[in-house]
Amino acid sequence: MSDVSDWWQTSIIDMEPGRIELRGQPIQDLIGNVGFAEMIWLMVRGDRPTPDQLSLFEAALVSAVDHGPQAPSIAAARMAVTCGLSLNNAMASAVNMLGDVHGGAGEQAVELCHHIQGFDGDLGQALDVWIADNGKIIPGFGHRFHKPVDPRAPRLMEMVQEAMQAGACTGEFSQIAQHVEAELANRKQEPIPMNVDGATAVIYAELGFAPPLARGLFCISRSVGILAHSWEQVQQGGRNKGPTPPKYRWTFTKD
Ligand SMILES: CC(C)(COP(=O)(O)OP(=O)(O)OC[C@H]1O[C@@H](n2cnc3c(N)ncnc32)[C@H](O)[C@@H]1OP(=O)(O)O)[C@@H](O)C(=O)NCCC(=O)NCCS
């Protein structure tokens, strides 16, 4: 039978009738003792964060929960509800909008931090190599709406400093990101400040999360806002709401 039992192999959960253990801990010991953010960490990584690591991790999760119906994912969720979809379908529609351009900058910014950390040369050269491979827009910096400053980023970076002082992280990636920010400002001759994706990327990198997990964690965080907006739309009603009020039309381009 081992060809059957070995089909799926996991160190996440062990279970038999009447017993559930997650990462080696009985579920009844976790319930009531472990918060949701710590549970995410435990499930994904298999170990437990220190209290200082946990509060930094939780701050990153809190910071990205919502960015309003201007965000395509939130608008998609609300539109989906007005099309008659249930909450799970609305949430899935929204999460499916999170790609390389919308919601993906955090993963790219962790990759950038790792690239700079491992680069044999100065920061300017490291950035040039990155730009040659990935294009001139540096992930995690700049914001279309929050000018001059994305209010989430300075607060998160303040928390990284506190965590560093408490020994929860080294501050290496925070320093890299600050150097990138300074280099960008120098090159453009105007500030292009770190945004929420840049700051959460610093946190995830400092805490040792692999780049793809930055996107997965962003999806968990943004799902909170997606659920809230979906539910609000359910309560508001509305049928078949498209992206603009119907009196506005697209621009027809004649061939
Ligand atoms: C968010 C974003 C689209 C805003 O772009 P924007 O509205 O054009 O920003 P600005 O008008 O302030 O840009 C001013 C200049 O800085 C450049 N710039 C903006 N963000 C930049 C970045 N991250 N890297 C390099 N250059 C950037 C612009 O190209 C522009 O240059 P130009 O005048 O030579 O064309 C852009 O900053 C970006 O793509 N950032 C990276 C992706 C990211 O982190 N997204 C998550 C946002 S929360």
PDBQT file of the ligand as one rigid body, heavy atoms in Angstrom, charges set to zero:
ROOT
HETATM    1  C1  LIG A 301       3.676  52.713  -9.074  1.00  0.00    +0.000 C 
HETATM    2  C2  LIG A 301       4.214  53.334 -10.357  1.00  0.00    +0.000 C 
HETATM    3  C3  LIG A 301       3.489  52.715 -11.547  1.00  0.00    +0.000 C 
HETATM    4  C4  LIG A 301       3.995  54.831 -10.365  1.00  0.00    +0.000 C 
HETATM    5  O1  LIG A 301       4.537  55.312 -11.530  1.00  0.00    +0.000 OA
HETATM    6  P1  LIG A 301       4.358  56.840 -11.962  1.00  0.00    +0.000 P 
HETATM    7  O2  LIG A 301       2.965  57.280 -11.641  1.00  0.00    +0.000 OA
HETATM    8  O3  LIG A 301       4.843  56.961 -13.361  1.00  0.00    +0.000 OA
HETATM    9  O4  LIG A 301       5.323  57.577 -10.972  1.00  0.00    +0.000 OA
HETATM   10  P2  LIG A 301       5.867  59.056 -11.129  1.00  0.00    +0.000 P 
HETATM   11  O5  LIG A 301       4.986  59.880 -12.005  1.00  0.00    +0.000 OA
HETATM   12  O6  LIG A 301       6.111  59.551  -9.748  1.00  0.00    +0.000 OA
HETATM   13  O7  LIG A 301       7.255  58.814 -11.856  1.00  0.00    +0.000 OA
HETATM   14  C5  LIG A 301       8.206  59.828 -11.969  1.00  0.00    +0.000 C 
HETATM   15  C6  LIG A 301       9.379  59.283 -12.711  1.00  0.00    +0.000 C 
HETATM   16  O8  LIG A 301       9.984  58.272 -11.914  1.00  0.00    +0.000 OA
HETATM   17  C7  LIG A 301      10.021  57.040 -12.620  1.00  0.00    +0.000 C 
HETATM   18  N1  LIG A 301       9.713  55.960 -11.699  1.00  0.00    +0.000 N 
HETATM   19  C8  LIG A 301       8.599  55.808 -10.955  1.00  0.00    +0.000 A 
HETATM   20  N2  LIG A 301       8.694  54.687 -10.239  1.00  0.00    +0.000 NA
HETATM   21  C9  LIG A 301       9.897  54.154 -10.546  1.00  0.00    +0.000 A 
HETATM   22  C10 LIG A 301      10.539  52.991 -10.110  1.00  0.00    +0.000 A 
HETATM   23  N3  LIG A 301       9.968  52.163  -9.226  1.00  0.00    +0.000 N 
HETATM   24  N4  LIG A 301      11.760  52.711 -10.618  1.00  0.00    +0.000 NA
HETATM   25  C11 LIG A 301      12.343  53.554 -11.504  1.00  0.00    +0.000 A 
HETATM   26  N5  LIG A 301      11.760  54.662 -11.956  1.00  0.00    +0.000 NA
HETATM   27  C12 LIG A 301      10.544  54.955 -11.467  1.00  0.00    +0.000 A 
HETATM   28  C13 LIG A 301       8.934  57.170 -13.676  1.00  0.00    +0.000 C 
HETATM   29  O9  LIG A 301       9.203  56.305 -14.779  1.00  0.00    +0.000 OA
HETATM   30  C14 LIG A 301       9.046  58.613 -14.040  1.00  0.00    +0.000 C 
HETATM   31  O10 LIG A 301      10.158  58.779 -14.880  1.00  0.00    +0.000 OA
HETATM   32  P3  LIG A 301      10.057  59.669 -16.216  1.00  0.00    +0.000 P 
HETATM   33  O11 LIG A 301       9.642  61.024 -15.720  1.00  0.00    +0.000 OA
HETATM   34  O12 LIG A 301      11.441  59.615 -16.754  1.00  0.00    +0.000 OA
HETATM   35  O13 LIG A 301       9.036  59.000 -17.063  1.00  0.00    +0.000 OA
HETATM   36  C15 LIG A 301       5.703  53.059 -10.439  1.00  0.00    +0.000 C 
HETATM   37  O14 LIG A 301       6.331  53.754  -9.403  1.00  0.00    +0.000 OA
HETATM   38  C16 LIG A 301       6.054  51.600 -10.389  1.00  0.00    +0.000 C 
HETATM   39  O15 LIG A 301       5.780  50.855 -11.328  1.00  0.00    +0.000 OA
HETATM   40  N6  LIG A 301       6.692  51.147  -9.278  1.00  0.00    +0.000 N 
HETATM   41  C17 LIG A 301       7.217  49.829  -9.192  1.00  0.00    +0.000 C 
HETATM   42  C18 LIG A 301       6.151  48.793  -9.020  1.00  0.00    +0.000 C 
HETATM   43  C19 LIG A 301       5.597  48.779  -7.628  1.00  0.00    +0.000 C 
HETATM   44  O16 LIG A 301       6.315  48.832  -6.657  1.00  0.00    +0.000 OA
HETATM   45  N7  LIG A 301       4.272  48.707  -7.552  1.00  0.00    +0.000 N 
HETATM   46  C20 LIG A 301       3.591  48.677  -6.306  1.00  0.00    +0.000 C 
HETATM   47  C21 LIG A 301       2.933  49.979  -5.988  1.00  0.00    +0.000 C 
HETATM   48  S1  LIG A 301       2.240  49.906  -4.348  1.00  0.00    +0.000 SA
ENDROOT
TORSDOF 0
